């Protein structure tokens, strides 16, 4: 294994809070590594230290020489004064710089700059990269490349930053929550892209399907220690449980010994002479082992819910649009008790707007909404809750309730309830400003559940919550005595939580599907296959013969192959002529611009025709 990155004895603290101490690991060529830890354990901080964005207290970061590194921050910063295309091609890398110069010369129409840009494109063989970059942008649904970044939403900016990280073709790519703000189709596209590329990868993500399908290795930070698992997420879950079981057995053994030593310490104060000092010292060591709380102390959520009557919520003939953009078009639906619905669809199709309409946070243009008298909404908003950073964690929770009633009727103090969410006493007394982004999200979720809702609405709840909290939230929702409505791009979460889907198709059209997301995904694939089979016969290639003998080219295909050869030769000649004319420097400014654009078009056409010619040639050779 060729070591691309070596993390050597890295430590980081913020005041009295120690995130990690003397951690070390190596990431080698072609490894795709997922980093897993609880919120507040320092995942994003570690990535920032590795990239040099943030300082470390001690230790070293060692990179292989001449390695090109790409980095996607969880909250990327782009140049708001520049366009999408300028931000994308301003990425590091000589090819990206050449493409940026070419795009800039096209935009400005500067003849001198154009000649220099064309020379750079040829020198770095950047034409293929330019075409690939445009394909990546299209796949990420970024179409208006001249649009200024300042006009984009946070999710759109995240996609532009992701495109910038990918088109630079780094040797080593670092991603912090890359799936946030991507719709499901784009997440699946990114999975395939990363699996099929030769990029070495280190990433933080809460998307368990993504981890399982992309990663070759998992790193876990648990109690400030590093554990390495050589496998995907499924392998990690299995081996982590084995580690916990083994550690629990050690703790149980230490606990039994601790009881004996405790009895000795209590019965023999007069015997604590210098000769017995070794045993007293051993007692304190055993106590530390026996009383430690290992990483299996799951968050437990047993919040009660307000009683829910027969009438829940009924929407009749809802219409909603913003200008020419339709969000709802004559939508009607009656929610039933204990219903669990997931909402899926591309970004911009109005999922969050729909929630705001049915909760009457914003008015519909037309239609009625009838809400049952017993309904108590619990609305976890995508943008989060504005919590006063100057409050202590426990005071922020006490503003909601001093006492929390559980599902079994028992009551807990606010402090006890916070402890159930892994807010230890020292964290409870810390200021909200000291919490990580994920910890603030956990606190936000806690304040919602403290209100005992019976109609729970979760808008992208998986963003910024760690996997352990997600597991517990899923377990809680399985037994939640009310209605659950979830907007999420997390396929694992949807599969575990919902039993039906509302699919936002765009243009105000909403369809339903009875089942979890994987059921819908498989059904959609089947429908695509059926549609493909139903295409007119003339649009498809002739069926292969049933025998094992390789088929020969048809008369039409042989003519196509000969025609392609002529076209390719003609295009190559045209490309050479244009390059010669450009190099002559005698062209008028407008002609130079037009011919430069034509070169890019020719290269793209040559790629397409060349690929088809090779396909036909392979059939011809196999038949021979």
C-alpha positions as CSV (number, residue, x, y, z in Angstrom):
1,X,0.0,0.0,0.0
2,X,1.3,3.4,-1.0
3,X,0.8,5.8,2.0
4,X,-0.9,9.0,0.7
5,X,-1.7,10.5,4.2
6,X,-0.1,9.9,7.6
7,X,-1.8,11.3,10.7
8,X,0.9,11.1,13.5
9,X,-0.1,11.7,17.1
10,X,-2.5,14.5,16.5
11,X,-4.1,16.2,19.5
12,X,-6.7,18.9,19.7
13,X,-8.5,20.7,22.6
14,X,-10.8,23.7,23.1
15,X,-10.1,24.9,26.6
16,X,-10.9,22.0,28.9
17,X,-12.6,20.0,26.2
18,X,-10.3,17.4,24.7
19,X,-11.5,16.2,21.3
20,X,-8.8,13.7,20.6
21,X,-5.3,13.0,21.8
22,X,-2.3,11.4,20.1
23,X,-4.4,9.7,17.4
24,X,-2.6,8.2,14.4
25,X,-3.6,6.4,11.2
26,X,-2.6,6.1,7.6
27,X,-4.7,6.3,4.4
28,X,-3.2,4.5,1.4
29,X,-3.7,4.8,-2.3
30,X,-7.2,3.6,-3.6
31,X,-8.7,3.4,0.0
32,X,-12.1,5.0,0.5
33,X,-12.3,5.7,4.2
34,X,-15.4,6.8,6.2
35,X,-15.0,8.6,9.5
36,X,-17.6,7.9,12.1
37,X,-18.1,9.4,15.6
38,X,-20.7,11.0,17.8
39,X,-21.5,14.7,17.3
40,X,-18.9,16.7,19.2
41,X,-16.2,14.1,18.9
42,X,-14.3,16.3,16.4
43,X,-14.9,14.8,13.0
44,X,-15.1,18.0,11.0
45,X,-12.3,19.5,13.2
46,X,-10.0,16.6,12.3
47,X,-10.7,17.0,8.6
48,X,-9.9,20.7,8.9
49,X,-6.6,19.9,10.6
50,X,-5.7,17.4,7.9
51,X,-6.4,20.0,5.2
52,X,-4.6,22.8,7.1
53,X,-7.7,24.9,7.6
54,X,-7.4,24.6,11.4
55,X,-4.4,24.3,13.6
56,X,-3.5,21.3,15.8
57,X,-2.2,21.3,19.4
58,X,0.5,18.7,18.6
59,X,1.5,16.0,16.1
60,X,2.2,15.9,12.3
61,X,0.3,15.6,9.1
62,X,2.4,14.0,6.4
63,X,1.3,13.9,2.7
64,X,3.0,12.1,-0.2
65,X,4.9,14.5,-2.3
66,X,3.2,16.1,-5.3
67,X,-0.3,14.9,-4.3
68,X,-3.2,16.9,-5.4
69,X,-5.8,17.1,-2.6
70,X,-9.5,18.2,-3.0
71,X,-11.6,19.3,0.0
72,X,-15.4,19.8,0.3
73,X,-16.2,21.7,3.6
74,X,-19.5,20.9,5.3
75,X,-20.4,24.6,4.9
76,X,-18.3,25.6,1.8
77,X,-17.4,29.2,1.1
78,X,-17.6,30.4,-2.6
79,X,-16.8,33.7,-4.2
80,X,-20.3,35.3,-4.3
81,X,-19.1,37.9,-6.8
82,X,-18.3,35.3,-9.4
83,X,-20.4,33.0,-11.5
84,X,-20.9,29.3,-11.1
85,X,-18.5,28.4,-13.9
86,X,-15.9,30.7,-12.5
87,X,-16.1,29.2,-9.1
88,X,-16.0,25.6,-10.5
89,X,-13.0,26.2,-12.7
90,X,-11.1,28.2,-10.2
91,X,-10.3,25.0,-8.4
92,X,-6.7,23.8,-7.9
93,X,-5.0,21.9,-10.7
94,X,-3.3,22.8,-13.9
95,X,-6.0,21.4,-16.1
96,X,-8.7,23.3,-14.2
97,X,-6.7,26.5,-14.4
98,X,-6.4,26.0,-18.2
99,X,-10.1,25.5,-18.5
100,X,-10.8,28.6,-16.4
101,X,-8.5,30.7,-18.6
102,X,-10.3,29.4,-21.7
103,X,-13.8,30.1,-20.3
104,X,-12.7,33.6,-19.2
105,X,-11.2,34.3,-22.6
106,X,-14.5,33.3,-24.3
107,X,-16.5,35.5,-21.9
108,X,-14.3,38.6,-22.4
109,X,-13.6,38.1,-26.1
110,X,-9.9,39.0,-25.7
111,X,-7.9,37.8,-28.7
112,X,-4.6,37.7,-27.0
113,X,-6.0,35.9,-24.0
114,X,-7.7,33.4,-26.3
115,X,-4.5,32.4,-28.0
116,X,-2.8,31.9,-24.6
117,X,-5.8,30.0,-23.3
118,X,-5.8,27.6,-26.3
119,X,-2.1,27.0,-25.8
120,X,-2.7,26.0,-22.2
121,X,-5.7,23.8,-23.2
122,X,-3.4,21.9,-25.6
123,X,-0.5,21.8,-23.3
124,X,-2.4,20.2,-20.4
125,X,-4.7,18.2,-22.7
126,X,-7.7,19.8,-20.9
127,X,-10.4,19.5,-23.6
128,X,-11.6,16.1,-22.2
129,X,-11.7,17.5,-18.7
130,X,-13.8,20.5,-19.9
131,X,-16.3,18.1,-21.4
132,X,-16.3,15.9,-18.3
133,X,-16.8,19.0,-16.1
134,X,-19.8,20.0,-18.0
135,X,-21.2,16.5,-17.6
136,X,-20.6,16.6,-13.8
137,X,-22.4,19.9,-13.6
138,X,-25.3,18.5,-15.6
139,X,-25.6,15.4,-13.4
140,X,-25.6,17.7,-10.4
141,X,-28.4,19.7,-12.0
142,X,-26.3,22.9,-12.4
143,X,-27.4,24.2,-15.8
144,X,-27.1,28.1,-15.7
145,X,-23.4,28.2,-15.5
146,X,-23.3,32.0,-15.8
147,X,-25.5,32.5,-12.8
148,X,-23.9,34.4,-9.9
149,X,-23.3,32.4,-6.8
150,X,-24.9,35.1,-4.6
151,X,-28.3,34.2,-6.1
152,X,-28.0,30.5,-5.1
153,X,-29.5,28.7,-2.1
154,X,-27.3,27.0,0.5
155,X,-28.0,23.6,-1.1
156,X,-27.2,24.9,-4.6
157,X,-23.9,26.4,-3.3
158,X,-23.1,23.0,-1.8
159,X,-23.5,21.3,-5.2
160,X,-21.4,23.9,-6.9
161,X,-18.6,23.3,-4.3
162,X,-18.9,19.6,-4.8
163,X,-18.6,20.0,-8.6
164,X,-15.5,22.2,-8.1
165,X,-14.0,19.4,-5.9
166,X,-14.7,16.7,-8.5
167,X,-13.7,18.5,-11.7
168,X,-10.2,19.2,-10.4
169,X,-9.6,15.4,-10.5
170,X,-7.7,15.3,-7.2
171,X,-5.6,12.3,-6.2
172,X,-7.0,12.5,-2.7
173,X,-10.5,13.8,-1.9
174,X,-11.8,14.9,1.5
175,X,-15.5,15.2,1.9
176,X,-17.4,16.6,4.9
177,X,-21.1,15.5,4.7
178,X,-21.2,15.4,0.8
179,X,-24.8,14.1,0.7
180,X,-26.4,17.0,2.6
181,X,-28.7,19.0,0.3
182,X,-28.5,16.4,-2.5
183,X,-31.7,14.8,-3.7
184,X,-31.8,11.0,-3.9
185,X,-31.0,10.7,-7.6
186,X,-27.9,12.8,-7.1
187,X,-26.8,10.9,-4.0
188,X,-26.9,7.6,-6.1
189,X,-25.0,9.3,-8.9
190,X,-22.3,10.4,-6.5
191,X,-22.0,6.9,-5.1
192,X,-21.4,5.5,-8.6
193,X,-19.0,8.3,-9.5
194,X,-16.8,7.7,-6.4
195,X,-16.9,3.9,-6.7
196,X,-15.9,4.0,-10.4
197,X,-13.1,6.6,-10.0
198,X,-9.6,6.0,-8.8
199,X,-9.8,8.8,-6.2
200,X,-8.5,8.0,-2.7
201,X,-11.2,9.2,-0.3
202,X,-11.6,10.3,3.3
203,X,-15.1,11.5,4.3
204,X,-17.5,12.2,7.0
205,X,-21.2,11.3,6.3
206,X,-24.2,10.1,8.2
207,X,-25.6,8.3,5.1
208,X,-25.3,4.7,6.0
209,X,-26.2,3.4,2.5
210,X,-23.5,5.7,1.1
211,X,-20.9,4.4,3.6
212,X,-21.9,0.8,2.8
213,X,-21.6,1.2,-1.0
214,X,-18.6,3.5,-1.3
215,X,-16.2,2.8,1.6
216,X,-13.5,0.2,1.7
217,X,-12.6,1.1,5.3
218,X,-14.2,2.7,8.4
219,X,-12.4,4.8,11.1
220,X,-14.3,5.2,14.3
221,X,-13.5,7.8,17.0
222,X,-14.8,6.5,20.3
223,X,-13.9,8.0,23.7
224,X,-11.0,9.9,22.1
225,X,-9.5,6.6,20.7
226,X,-9.2,5.5,17.0
227,X,-10.5,2.2,15.8
228,X,-9.9,1.0,12.2
229,X,-12.2,-1.5,10.5
230,X,-11.1,-2.9,7.1
231,X,-14.5,-3.2,5.5
232,X,-17.7,-1.2,4.6
233,X,-20.4,0.0,7.0
234,X,-22.0,-3.5,7.4
235,X,-18.6,-4.9,8.4
236,X,-18.1,-2.0,10.8
237,X,-21.4,-2.7,12.6
238,X,-20.6,-6.4,13.0
239,X,-17.0,-5.9,14.2
240,X,-17.9,-2.9,16.4
241,X,-20.4,-5.0,18.3
242,X,-17.8,-7.7,18.8
243,X,-15.4,-5.1,20.2
244,X,-18.1,-3.7,22.5
245,X,-19.0,-7.3,23.7
246,X,-15.3,-8.0,24.4
247,X,-14.9,-4.7,26.3
248,X,-18.1,-5.3,28.2
249,X,-16.8,-8.7,29.4
250,X,-13.6,-7.0,30.6
251,X,-15.6,-4.4,32.4
252,X,-17.8,-7.0,34.0
253,X,-14.7,-8.9,35.2
254,X,-13.2,-5.8,36.6
255,X,-16.5,-4.9,38.3
256,X,-16.5,-8.3,40.2
257,X,-12.9,-7.8,41.2
258,X,-13.8,-4.2,42.2
259,X,-16.5,-5.4,44.6
260,X,-14.0,-7.7,46.4
261,X,-11.4,-4.9,46.6
262,X,-14.0,-2.5,47.9
263,X,-14.9,-4.9,50.6
264,X,-11.2,-5.2,51.5
265,X,-10.7,-1.4,51.6
266,X,-13.6,-0.9,53.9
267,X,-12.7,-3.8,56.3
268,X,-9.0,-3.1,56.7
269,X,-8.2,0.5,57.3
270,X,-5.6,-0.5,59.9
271,X,-3.9,-2.7,57.4
272,X,-3.1,0.1,54.9
273,X,0.5,0.2,55.6
274,X,3.3,0.8,53.1
275,X,3.4,-2.9,52.4
276,X,-0.2,-2.8,51.2
277,X,0.2,0.3,49.1
278,X,0.4,-1.7,45.8
279,X,-3.0,-3.1,46.6
280,X,-4.5,0.3,47.3
281,X,-3.1,1.6,44.0
282,X,-4.5,-1.4,42.2
283,X,-7.9,-0.7,43.7
284,X,-8.1,2.7,42.1
285,X,-7.0,1.3,38.7
286,X,-9.7,-1.4,38.9
287,X,-12.3,1.1,39.9
288,X,-11.6,3.2,36.9
289,X,-12.1,0.1,34.6
290,X,-15.2,-1.1,36.4
291,X,-17.0,2.2,36.4
292,X,-16.1,3.3,32.9
293,X,-19.0,3.8,30.5
294,X,-18.2,2.3,27.1
295,X,-19.5,3.4,23.7
296,X,-22.6,1.2,24.0
297,X,-24.6,3.6,26.2
298,X,-27.2,4.4,23.6
299,X,-29.4,7.5,23.7
300,X,-32.8,6.4,25.0
301,X,-36.0,8.2,24.0
302,X,-39.2,7.3,25.7
303,X,-41.1,10.6,25.5
304,X,-44.9,10.5,25.8
305,X,-47.2,11.9,23.3
306,X,-50.4,13.9,23.7
307,X,-53.7,11.9,23.1
308,X,-54.7,11.9,19.5
309,X,-58.3,12.0,18.5
310,X,-60.0,10.4,15.5
311,X,-59.8,13.5,13.3
312,X,-56.1,14.3,12.4
313,X,-55.6,16.5,9.4
314,X,-57.5,16.8,6.1
315,X,-56.3,18.8,3.1
316,X,-58.8,19.6,0.3
317,X,-58.0,21.1,-3.1
318,X,-54.7,22.8,-2.1
319,X,-53.0,25.0,-4.7
320,X,-49.7,26.9,-4.1
321,X,-47.4,28.5,-6.5
322,X,-44.7,31.2,-6.6
323,X,-45.0,33.1,-9.8
324,X,-44.9,30.5,-12.6
325,X,-43.6,27.8,-10.4
326,X,-46.4,25.4,-9.2
327,X,-45.8,23.7,-5.8
328,X,-49.3,22.2,-5.2
329,X,-51.9,21.6,-7.9
330,X,-55.3,20.5,-6.5
331,X,-53.8,18.4,-3.7
332,X,-56.1,16.5,-1.3
333,X,-55.2,14.1,1.4
334,X,-56.6,12.8,4.7
335,X,-54.0,11.8,7.3
336,X,-54.8,8.8,9.4
337,X,-53.7,7.9,13.0
338,X,-50.3,6.2,13.3
339,X,-49.5,7.0,9.6
340,X,-45.8,7.2,8.7
341,X,-45.2,9.0,5.4
342,X,-41.9,10.0,3.7
343,X,-41.7,12.9,1.3
344,X,-39.2,12.5,-1.6
345,X,-38.5,14.5,-4.7
346,X,-35.9,16.6,-6.4
347,X,-34.7,19.8,-4.8
348,X,-36.9,22.7,-5.6
349,X,-40.1,20.7,-6.1
350,X,-41.6,22.2,-2.9
351,X,-41.3,19.6,-0.2
352,X,-40.6,22.1,2.6
353,X,-43.2,24.5,1.3
354,X,-45.7,21.8,1.4
355,X,-45.0,21.2,5.1
356,X,-45.3,24.9,5.8
357,X,-48.7,25.0,4.0
358,X,-50.2,22.0,5.9
359,X,-49.0,23.4,9.2
360,X,-50.4,26.8,8.1
361,X,-47.1,28.5,8.6
362,X,-47.7,30.0,5.1
363,X,-51.1,30.3,3.4
364,X,-52.2,28.2,0.4
365,X,-53.5,30.1,-2.7
366,X,-56.6,27.9,-2.7
367,X,-58.1,25.1,-0.8
368,X,-58.8,24.2,2.9
369,X,-57.0,22.6,5.7
370,X,-58.9,21.1,8.7
371,X,-56.8,20.1,11.7
372,X,-58.2,18.0,14.5
373,X,-58.6,19.6,18.0
374,X,-56.2,17.2,19.7
375,X,-53.4,17.5,17.2
376,X,-50.1,18.8,18.7
377,X,-47.5,19.5,16.0
378,X,-43.8,18.9,16.6
379,X,-42.0,20.5,13.7
380,X,-38.3,19.9,13.3
381,X,-37.3,22.5,10.7
382,X,-34.5,22.0,8.2
383,X,-33.0,25.5,9.1
384,X,-33.0,24.5,12.8
385,X,-34.0,26.4,15.9
386,X,-32.5,29.7,16.9
387,X,-31.2,29.0,20.4
388,X,-29.5,31.8,22.4
389,X,-25.8,31.0,22.3
390,X,-25.4,32.8,25.7
391,X,-27.7,30.4,27.5
392,X,-26.4,27.3,29.2
393,X,-27.6,24.0,27.7
394,X,-29.8,23.2,30.7
395,X,-31.4,26.6,30.8
396,X,-32.2,26.4,27.1
397,X,-34.0,23.1,27.8
398,X,-35.8,24.5,30.9
399,X,-37.3,27.2,28.8
400,X,-39.4,24.4,27.2
401,X,-40.2,22.4,30.4
402,X,-39.0,21.9,33.9
403,X,-40.3,18.3,33.9
404,X,-40.7,15.7,31.1
405,X,-43.3,13.0,31.1
406,X,-42.3,9.7,29.6
407,X,-44.5,7.2,27.8
408,X,-44.9,5.0,30.9
409,X,-46.2,8.0,32.9
410,X,-42.9,8.5,34.8
411,X,-41.4,12.0,35.0
412,X,-37.9,13.2,34.7
413,X,-36.2,16.4,35.5
414,X,-34.8,18.5,32.6
415,X,-31.3,17.5,33.7
416,X,-32.2,13.8,33.7
417,X,-33.8,14.1,30.3
418,X,-30.7,15.8,28.9
419,X,-28.6,13.0,30.3
420,X,-30.7,10.5,28.2
421,X,-29.5,12.4,25.2
422,X,-25.9,12.1,26.2
423,X,-25.6,15.6,27.5
424,X,-23.4,14.9,30.5
425,X,-23.4,17.3,33.5
426,X,-20.4,19.3,32.4
427,X,-22.0,19.7,28.9
428,X,-25.3,20.7,30.4
429,X,-23.6,23.6,32.2
430,X,-21.7,24.6,29.2
431,X,-22.9,27.5,27.0
432,X,-24.8,26.6,23.8
433,X,-22.1,28.4,21.8
434,X,-19.6,25.7,22.8
435,X,-21.7,22.9,21.2
436,X,-20.8,21.4,17.8
437,X,-23.3,21.8,15.0
438,X,-24.5,18.2,15.5
439,X,-24.9,18.7,19.3
440,X,-27.0,21.8,18.6
441,X,-29.2,19.7,16.3
442,X,-29.6,17.1,19.0
443,X,-30.6,19.8,21.5
444,X,-33.1,21.1,19.0
445,X,-34.6,17.7,18.6
446,X,-34.8,17.2,22.3
447,X,-36.7,20.5,22.8
448,X,-39.3,19.3,20.2
449,X,-39.9,16.0,21.9
450,X,-40.1,17.6,25.3
451,X,-43.4,19.2,24.1
452,X,-45.0,15.7,23.7
453,X,-46.3,16.1,20.1
454,X,-48.6,13.6,18.4
455,X,-48.0,14.8,14.8
456,X,-44.3,14.8,14.3
457,X,-42.9,16.6,11.2
458,X,-39.2,16.1,10.4
459,X,-37.7,18.2,7.6
460,X,-34.3,16.7,6.8
461,X,-33.6,15.4,10.3
462,X,-30.6,13.4,9.3
463,X,-28.5,16.4,8.4
464,X,-25.8,16.9,11.1
465,X,-27.0,14.2,13.4
466,X,-24.6,11.4,14.2
467,X,-25.4,7.8,13.3
468,X,-25.9,6.7,16.9
469,X,-28.5,9.4,17.5
470,X,-30.2,8.5,14.2
471,X,-30.4,4.8,15.2
472,X,-32.2,5.8,18.4
473,X,-34.5,8.3,16.7
474,X,-35.5,5.5,14.3
475,X,-36.2,3.2,17.2
476,X,-38.3,5.9,18.9
477,X,-40.3,6.6,15.7
478,X,-41.1,2.9,15.3
479,X,-43.2,3.1,18.5
480,X,-44.3,6.7,18.2
481,X,-48.1,6.9,19.1
482,X,-49.0,9.4,16.4
483,X,-48.4,10.6,12.9
484,X,-44.9,10.9,11.4
485,X,-44.2,13.0,8.3
486,X,-40.6,13.0,7.1
487,X,-38.7,14.9,4.4
488,X,-35.4,13.1,3.9
489,X,-32.8,12.1,1.3
490,X,-31.4,9.4,3.7
491,X,-32.6,6.1,2.2
492,X,-31.7,4.0,5.3
493,X,-33.7,6.3,7.5
494,X,-36.7,6.3,5.2
495,X,-36.6,2.5,5.0
496,X,-36.6,2.1,8.7
497,X,-39.2,4.8,9.5
498,X,-41.9,5.1,6.9
499,X,-44.4,2.8,5.3
500,X,-45.6,5.1,2.5
501,X,-44.3,7.9,0.3
502,X,-45.5,11.1,-1.2
503,X,-43.4,11.7,-4.3
504,X,-43.1,15.3,-5.5
505,X,-42.8,15.0,-9.3
506,X,-42.5,18.8,-10.0
507,X,-45.0,21.3,-11.5
508,X,-47.3,20.8,-8.5
509,X,-47.8,17.1,-9.2
510,X,-47.7,14.7,-6.2
511,X,-48.1,10.9,-6.4
512,X,-48.3,8.3,-3.7
513,X,-46.5,5.0,-3.2
514,X,-47.4,2.3,-0.6
515,X,-44.0,1.1,0.8
516,X,-40.5,2.1,1.9
517,X,-38.0,3.9,-0.2
518,X,-36.2,0.7,-1.4
519,X,-39.5,-0.7,-2.5
520,X,-40.2,2.5,-4.5
521,X,-36.6,2.5,-5.9
522,X,-37.0,-1.1,-7.2
523,X,-40.4,-0.4,-8.6
524,X,-39.1,2.7,-10.4
525,X,-36.2,0.7,-12.0
526,X,-38.7,-1.9,-13.2
527,X,-40.8,0.8,-14.8
528,X,-37.8,2.2,-16.6
529,X,-37.0,-1.2,-18.0
530,X,-40.7,-1.6,-19.1
531,X,-40.6,1.8,-20.8
532,X,-37.3,0.9,-22.5
533,X,-38.8,-2.4,-23.9
534,X,-41.8,-0.5,-25.2
535,X,-39.8,1.8,-27.4
536,X,-40.6,1.5,-31.1
537,X,-38.7,-1.4,-32.7
538,X,-37.0,1.0,-35.2
539,X,-35.3,2.8,-32.3
540,X,-33.6,-0.3,-31.0
541,X,-30.8,-2.5,-32.4
542,X,-31.8,-5.8,-33.9
543,X,-32.1,-8.6,-31.2
544,X,-29.1,-10.9,-30.8
545,X,-29.5,-14.4,-32.1
546,X,-30.1,-17.1,-29.5
547,X,-27.1,-19.1,-30.5
548,X,-23.7,-18.6,-28.9
549,X,-22.1,-17.6,-32.3
550,X,-21.1,-14.0,-32.4
551,X,-23.2,-12.0,-34.8
552,X,-21.8,-10.1,-37.8
553,X,-22.3,-6.5,-38.7
554,X,-25.5,-5.9,-40.7
555,X,-25.4,-4.2,-44.1
556,X,-26.7,-1.0,-42.4
557,X,-24.1,-1.1,-39.6
558,X,-21.3,-1.7,-42.1
559,X,-22.3,1.3,-44.0
560,X,-22.6,3.3,-40.8
561,X,-19.1,2.2,-39.8
562,X,-17.7,3.4,-43.2
563,X,-19.6,6.6,-42.9
564,X,-18.2,7.2,-39.4
565,X,-14.6,6.7,-40.7
566,X,-15.2,9.4,-43.3
567,X,-16.8,11.7,-40.7
568,X,-14.0,11.3,-38.2
569,X,-11.3,12.0,-40.9
570,X,-13.2,15.1,-42.0
571,X,-13.6,16.4,-38.5
572,X,-9.9,15.8,-37.7
573,X,-9.0,17.8,-40.9
574,X,-11.3,20.6,-39.9
575,X,-9.8,20.7,-36.4
576,X,-6.3,20.9,-37.8
577,X,-7.3,23.7,-40.3
578,X,-9.0,25.8,-37.5
579,X,-5.9,25.3,-35.2
580,X,-3.7,26.5,-38.1
581,X,-5.9,29.6,-38.7
582,X,-5.9,30.5,-35.0
583,X,-2.2,30.1,-34.8
584,X,-1.8,32.5,-37.8
585,X,-3.1,35.4,-35.5
586,X,-4.6,37.0,-38.6
587,X,-8.2,36.3,-37.7
588,X,-10.8,39.0,-36.9
589,X,-11.8,39.0,-33.2
590,X,-15.3,37.6,-33.9
591,X,-13.9,34.8,-36.1
592,X,-11.4,33.9,-33.4
593,X,-14.2,33.5,-30.9
594,X,-16.4,31.4,-33.2
595,X,-13.6,29.1,-34.3
596,X,-12.4,28.5,-30.7
597,X,-15.9,27.4,-29.8
598,X,-16.0,25.2,-32.9
599,X,-12.9,23.3,-31.7
600,X,-14.6,22.4,-28.5
601,X,-17.7,21.2,-30.4
602,X,-15.5,19.1,-32.8
603,X,-13.8,17.4,-29.9
604,X,-17.1,16.4,-28.3
605,X,-18.4,15.1,-31.7
606,X,-15.2,13.1,-32.3
607,X,-15.6,11.5,-28.9
608,X,-19.1,10.4,-29.7
609,X,-18.4,9.2,-33.2
610,X,-15.2,7.5,-32.2
611,X,-16.9,5.6,-29.4
612,X,-19.6,4.3,-31.8
613,X,-16.9,3.4,-34.4
614,X,-15.0,1.3,-31.8
615,X,-18.2,-0.4,-30.8
616,X,-18.9,-1.5,-34.4
617,X,-15.3,-2.5,-35.0
618,X,-15.3,-4.8,-31.9
619,X,-18.4,-6.6,-33.3
620,X,-16.8,-7.0,-36.7
621,X,-13.5,-8.3,-35.2
622,X,-15.4,-10.8,-32.9
623,X,-17.4,-12.1,-35.8
624,X,-14.2,-12.7,-37.8
